[in-house]
Amino acid sequence: MKKVVILAGSPHVNGTTAALVEHLLYGAQAVGHKVDRFNVATLKIGGCKACMACRKPGGPGVCVQKDDMAKVGAAVAAADVVVFATPLYYSDMTSQLKATIDRFFSFGESMKKPKDVYLLLACGGPDPKALTPVISVFEAMCAYLGWTIKGKVLASCCMDAGALAKTQHCMTAYEMGQKI
Ligand SMILES: Cc1cc2nc3c(=O)[nH]c(=O)nc-3n(C[C@H](O)[C@H](O)[C@H](O)COP(=O)(O)O)c2cc1C
């Protein structure tokens, strides 16, 4: 049994990304993993203020912002597997998911334990190559943290959940969840 944390970054709670997340979650639970899902776009998570209070000697050692990141960050730090799910926004992840990742900073070295990472990425355009820039960001982030990307679902041509339902991407997400 692995501890799996899903960070879902879309403000659409019933959208494309949410459908991919549901399927991966069902697949992972079907093989006995413990899965915690956080819809970070609907939580209160402010951007990193770069105040460095979390790193100052004699300082609080934690983020000065008292919001939902305390519980999300603690769950991520304790996870064996992290799933990042986001629609493509102007060639990148959503700002809500990026704010969440930036706040990993205040968890310091506790984030740098080896983890497996899976990506669920959706975009409206037809060419999956549109997802290359955001994949590069996740690759660089994982290299910094010592995490390893183990699988990706690249759901191009999916402007909404209706378009996604006509593809095999949800089944791929389910099977990926089972293989975690
Ligand atoms: C602000 C915004 C920016 C977007 N930028 C892109 C883009 O650069 N390329 C693309 O293919 N689709 C783009 N899209 C389309 C979304 O990626 C697509 O509709 C996705 O399925 C939405 O997922 P969701 O329902 O989980 O929010 C954009 C949508 C929005 C709202």
The ligand as a Gaussian input file, in Angstrom:
#p B3LYP/6-31G(d) Opt

LIG

0 1
 C       -7.232000      30.599000     -19.194000
 C       -7.186000      29.418000     -20.126000
 C       -6.055000      29.203000     -20.884000
 C       -5.964000      28.108000     -21.738000
 N       -4.827000      27.917000     -22.474000
 C       -4.730000      26.853000     -23.308000
 C       -3.555000      26.632000     -24.084000
 O       -2.558000      27.374000     -24.005000
 N       -3.527000      25.574000     -24.938000
 C       -4.601000      24.701000     -25.065000
 O       -4.532000      23.756000     -25.840000
 N       -5.724000      24.862000     -24.297000
 C       -5.821000      25.916000     -23.442000
 N       -6.951000      26.102000     -22.655000
 C       -8.014000      25.068000     -22.703000
 C       -7.956000      24.136000     -21.478000
 O       -6.680000      23.580000     -21.278000
 C       -8.989000      22.994000     -21.677000
 O      -10.263000      23.555000     -21.866000
 C       -9.011000      22.005000     -20.523000
 O       -9.753000      20.859000     -20.900000
 C       -9.682000      22.586000     -19.280000
 O       -9.638000      21.603000     -18.245000
 P      -10.578000      21.674000     -16.949000
 O      -11.983000      21.402000     -17.388000
 O      -10.030000      20.635000     -16.042000
 O      -10.427000      23.054000     -16.376000
 C       -7.058000      27.200000     -21.816000
 C       -8.211000      27.420000     -21.035000
 C       -8.278000      28.511000     -20.205000
 C       -9.527000      28.751000     -19.363000

